[in-house]
């Protein structure tokens, strides 16, 4: 029965979306309730997978295998390890919140709920698939429902342009990855991930394949200079679209690095580490400085997301367990904090129909509850000790220092700049001059909105105060991933615990 856990996890939201096709569009309450029940059941099932997960095992668990193109040696193989476990849980966790935040503001509820349930099934599939070809198929399929979410439910006239920009940027970046997958299949005769982990590629092949995968994953992260699509997509997407874009879709790129680029092409990963370090540091500093110049609330959080995700790539390519585990924690933390900030901005937009910063000020006097929630997640965004981001960023910086102290120092400037733009944003919106001539009516968070934030606050505190719960699940898989990764710095040998001996 355990082997059917992951297929059930994927099929449940799909079945819910199919049932919704037969529900009349006029039955809005039934559509909302059915969508919420389906997504909540999926989340509960993902928690069952967490409870049943064996953290001491380095193997993939809950493995399900079925022939897809058996004659071509391509199989549908599902399985999770400590690296992918929490991304599955996070995907299932955020979808009910997305449905709740669009409970009243979205008019076409039927299409809205179906799009998010289909998107949930595709995202969970990406994190569970252990076949490289099918991973690519689902990796790109995620774009389809997200394209409709931005293009149909976006808030302004530019939403169609933003949807096409998002779709074409990310799709074109993945064309080279498809060529890489075909090259791997031609050389090895298989696309099964566990078999590919044992395959050996020449140095030239590794470099070409690494670059082909990098072209796809770098756009998804996104890394500078291929980040232009993200602020536009965030600004035009509905609040729930921004939540899932920041919470999950940006993680697909870094997950791809971790699952494929680093273990499949270790020599190329080592060879290109200076390139990734350079691009990441430039992105952290450039986007942090750019954030301070933005006037749109959503663009501020969007550029902040680019900076944080490039901080993640620093940890991933430190190529030691401390940095890699820190990167995973930081990804999970960003998947909680950044969506919460977008929800705060969404609450303001639902009331005043503007995201321009100059119209806001003195919100603490009229919206004290939202101001308190906004303060909490602003502190999370600047990695205040006790929040989830602090643990991840501390581990990333520690791992990066082992690999390259200079890069660690330059990357750490992102934390200083992050505090600058986060506090600047909070001060402008919550404090400052009261502007009654712009905003004439006021309403604080309602009960539904407040209870959307409660699980996010609890999760951020839990991960920040007691991260060992999450690290215990990750340890074995990360060590196994890096076990055969040979790295010898010029000035000493790098032991498995990330220390120079």
Secondary structure, 3 states (H helix, E strand, C coil): CHHHHHHHHHHHHHHHHHHHHCCCCCCHHHHHHHHHHHHHHHHHHHHHHHHHCCCCCCCCEEEEEEEEEHHHCEEEEEEECHHHHHHHHHHHHHHHHHHHHCCCCCCCHHHHHHHHHHHHHHHHHHHHECEHHHHHHHHHHHHHHHHHHHHHHCCCCCHHHHHHHHHHHHHHHCHHHHHHHHHHHHHHCCCEHHHHCCCCCCHHHHHHHHHHHHHHHHHHHCCCCCCHHHHHHHHHCCHHHHHHHHHHHCHHHHHHHHHHHHHHCHHHHHHCHHHHHHHHHHHHHHHHHHHHCCCEHHHHHHHHHHHHHHHHHHHHCCCCHHHHHHHHHHHHHHHHHHHHHHHHHHHHHHHHCCCEHHHCCCHHHHCHHHHHHHHHHHHHHCCCCCCHHHHHHHHHHHHHHHHCHHHHHHHHHHHHHHHHHHHHHHHHHHCCCCCCCCCCCCCCCCHHHHHHHHHHHHHHHHHHHCCHHHHHHHHHHHHHHHCCCCCCCCCCCECCCCCEC
